[in-house]
Amino acid sequence: MKVSSIQPTPNPNAFKFLVDQQLAKAGQTIAYAKPDQARSDVLAQGMFAIPGVDTLFFCENFVTVSMTPQADWRTIAEQVTRLLESHIADHAPDLAEPHQSPDDPLATLPKGGDPEVMARINTLLDDRVRPALAGDGGGLQVIGLEGKTLSIRYQGACGSCPSSTAGTLMAIQRLLQSEIDEELVVTMS
């Protein structure tokens, strides 16, 4: 596997590593908020073993690595690059399937809401929001819809980025209000 580029994200504590091999199935993501969620993922375990690595977010051809504020980014970038380039995909567990424990809140399906409305929301997010977030090394997960309140969780670089908690959240809410239901409210979980 080769790292084709390391890109900054709007989050100053996260970088996106683009690679030439598949890390997750097309359209799927794998998010690890803590090392014990990655028990059966050798590549993720190796990354979490690097001092300063905080969270990991795998997409089809990139991984976003978030670091602690005190971490030395150059050291992390060198070690993550070395790990990715020495990784042999044929001998690794299938990264296309999330390896999350049943008690992990990230593994739960969206709760509540009219299935038709949820399908429309997810289609809109897939078409107009998730690609933009992925471009910045992040993503979002729909947690559920209760009444007119949609709960989401940011992933990857978006998870701890100041702009996602303000501007991006409001933009998502305005989009959903204009396209789905003007009374929808979007909150972070």
C-alpha positions as CSV (number, residue, x, y, z in Angstrom):
1,M,0.0,0.0,0.0
2,K,1.3,3.5,-0.8
3,V,0.3,6.8,0.8
4,S,-0.3,9.1,-2.2
5,S,-0.8,12.2,-0.1
6,I,-1.3,13.6,3.4
7,Q,-3.8,16.4,3.5
8,P,-4.7,18.8,6.2
9,T,-8.4,19.1,7.2
10,P,-10.3,22.0,8.6
11,N,-9.7,20.4,12.0
12,P,-6.2,21.4,13.1
13,N,-5.8,18.1,15.0
14,A,-6.7,15.7,12.1
15,F,-5.0,14.8,8.9
16,K,-6.2,12.7,6.0
17,F,-4.0,9.9,4.5
18,L,-4.9,9.0,0.9
19,V,-3.8,5.5,-0.1
20,D,-3.8,3.5,-3.4
21,Q,-5.7,0.5,-1.9
22,Q,-9.2,0.0,-0.6
23,L,-9.6,0.5,3.2
24,A,-13.4,0.2,3.3
25,K,-16.2,-0.8,0.9
26,A,-17.5,1.9,-1.3
27,G,-20.0,4.0,0.5
28,Q,-19.1,2.5,3.9
29,T,-17.1,4.0,6.7
30,I,-15.4,2.6,9.8
31,A,-15.0,4.9,12.8
32,Y,-13.0,4.1,16.0
33,A,-13.3,6.5,18.8
34,K,-11.1,4.4,21.1
35,P,-8.6,1.6,20.8
36,D,-10.7,-1.2,22.3
37,Q,-13.2,-0.7,19.5
38,A,-10.5,-1.8,17.1
39,R,-9.6,-5.1,18.8
40,S,-10.0,-7.2,15.6
41,D,-8.5,-4.7,13.2
42,V,-4.7,-5.1,13.0
43,L,-4.1,-1.9,11.1
44,A,-6.2,0.3,13.4
45,Q,-4.5,-1.3,16.5
46,G,-1.1,-0.4,15.0
47,M,-2.2,3.2,14.5
48,F,-3.7,3.4,18.1
49,A,-0.3,2.2,19.4
50,I,1.3,5.4,18.0
51,P,1.5,7.9,20.9
52,G,-0.8,10.8,20.3
53,V,-3.3,9.1,18.0
54,D,-6.8,9.8,19.3
55,T,-9.4,8.6,16.8
56,L,-9.5,6.9,13.4
57,F,-12.0,7.2,10.5
58,F,-11.6,4.8,7.5
59,C,-13.2,5.5,4.1
60,E,-12.8,3.7,0.8
61,N,-9.4,5.2,-0.1
62,F,-8.3,7.2,3.0
63,V,-8.0,7.2,6.7
64,T,-8.3,10.3,8.8
65,V,-6.2,10.3,11.9
66,S,-7.1,12.7,14.7
67,M,-4.4,13.4,17.3
68,T,-4.4,14.7,20.8
69,P,-3.6,18.5,21.1
70,Q,-0.2,17.7,22.6
71,A,0.9,15.3,19.9
72,D,3.8,15.9,17.6
73,W,2.2,15.8,14.2
74,R,5.4,15.1,12.2
75,T,6.2,12.0,14.3
76,I,2.6,10.7,13.9
77,A,2.6,11.4,10.2
78,E,5.9,9.5,9.7
79,Q,4.7,6.5,11.8
80,V,1.3,6.3,10.2
81,T,2.8,6.5,6.7
82,R,5.3,3.8,7.6
83,L,2.6,1.6,9.0
84,L,0.2,2.1,6.1
85,E,3.0,1.4,3.5
86,S,4.1,-1.7,5.3
87,H,0.5,-3.0,5.6
88,I,-0.3,-6.0,3.4
89,A,-4.0,-5.9,2.7
90,D,-4.2,-9.5,1.7
91,H,-3.1,-10.7,5.1
92,A,-5.2,-8.4,7.2
93,P,-8.7,-8.8,8.6
94,D,-11.5,-7.6,6.3
95,L,-11.5,-3.8,6.8
96,A,-14.7,-3.6,4.8
97,E,-16.7,-4.6,7.8
98,P,-16.9,-2.5,11.0
99,H,-15.3,-4.2,13.9
100,Q,-17.3,-2.8,16.8
101,S,-18.6,-4.4,19.9
102,P,-22.4,-4.7,20.4
103,D,-22.4,-2.3,23.3
104,D,-20.7,0.4,21.2
105,P,-23.1,3.3,20.5
106,L,-21.5,3.7,17.1
107,A,-22.7,0.3,16.1
108,T,-26.4,1.0,16.7
109,L,-28.8,1.7,13.8
110,P,-30.8,4.9,13.7
111,K,-33.7,4.9,16.1
112,G,-37.2,6.2,15.7
113,G,-38.8,8.2,13.0
114,D,-40.8,7.4,9.9
115,P,-38.8,5.0,7.7
116,E,-39.7,7.0,4.6
117,V,-38.5,10.3,6.2
118,M,-35.3,8.6,7.4
119,A,-34.7,7.2,3.9
120,R,-35.2,10.7,2.4
121,I,-32.9,12.3,5.0
122,N,-30.1,9.7,4.4
123,T,-30.4,10.0,0.6
124,L,-30.1,13.8,0.9
125,L,-27.1,13.4,3.3
126,D,-25.5,10.9,1.0
127,D,-25.9,13.1,-2.1
128,R,-25.1,16.5,-0.7
129,V,-23.5,16.4,2.7
130,R,-21.4,13.3,3.2
131,P,-19.2,13.8,0.1
132,A,-18.3,17.3,1.3
133,L,-17.5,16.0,4.7
134,A,-15.4,13.1,3.3
135,G,-13.5,15.7,1.2
136,D,-12.4,17.2,4.5
137,G,-11.6,13.8,6.1
138,G,-14.8,13.3,8.0
139,G,-18.3,12.0,7.9
140,L,-21.5,11.8,9.9
141,Q,-23.7,9.1,11.3
142,V,-27.5,9.5,11.8
143,I,-28.3,8.4,15.4
144,G,-32.0,8.8,15.2
145,L,-35.1,10.9,14.6
146,E,-37.4,11.6,17.6
147,G,-40.3,13.8,16.6
148,K,-38.8,16.6,14.6
149,T,-35.3,16.3,16.1
150,L,-32.6,14.5,14.2
151,S,-29.6,13.4,16.2
152,I,-26.3,13.0,14.3
153,R,-22.7,12.2,15.3
154,Y,-19.7,13.6,13.4
155,Q,-16.9,11.2,12.5
156,G,-13.3,11.6,11.5
157,A,-11.9,15.1,11.2
158,C,-15.4,16.5,11.8
159,G,-15.7,14.8,15.2
160,S,-13.6,17.4,17.1
161,C,-13.6,20.2,14.6
162,P,-14.9,23.6,15.9
163,S,-16.5,24.4,12.5
164,S,-18.6,21.2,12.6
165,T,-20.3,22.1,15.8
166,A,-21.4,25.5,14.6
167,G,-21.5,26.3,10.9
168,T,-21.7,22.8,9.4
169,L,-24.5,21.8,11.8
170,M,-26.5,24.8,10.9
171,A,-26.0,24.3,7.2
172,I,-27.2,20.7,7.5
173,Q,-30.2,21.8,9.4
174,R,-31.1,24.5,6.8
175,L,-30.7,22.0,4.0
176,L,-32.9,19.4,5.7
177,Q,-35.5,22.1,6.5
178,S,-35.6,23.3,2.9
179,E,-35.7,19.8,1.3
180,I,-37.4,17.6,3.9
181,D,-39.4,19.4,6.6
182,E,-39.1,23.0,7.7
183,E,-39.6,22.1,11.3
184,L,-36.6,19.7,11.6
185,V,-34.0,20.5,14.2
186,V,-30.5,18.8,14.0
187,T,-28.6,18.1,17.2
188,M,-25.3,16.5,17.9
189,S,-25.2,13.3,19.9
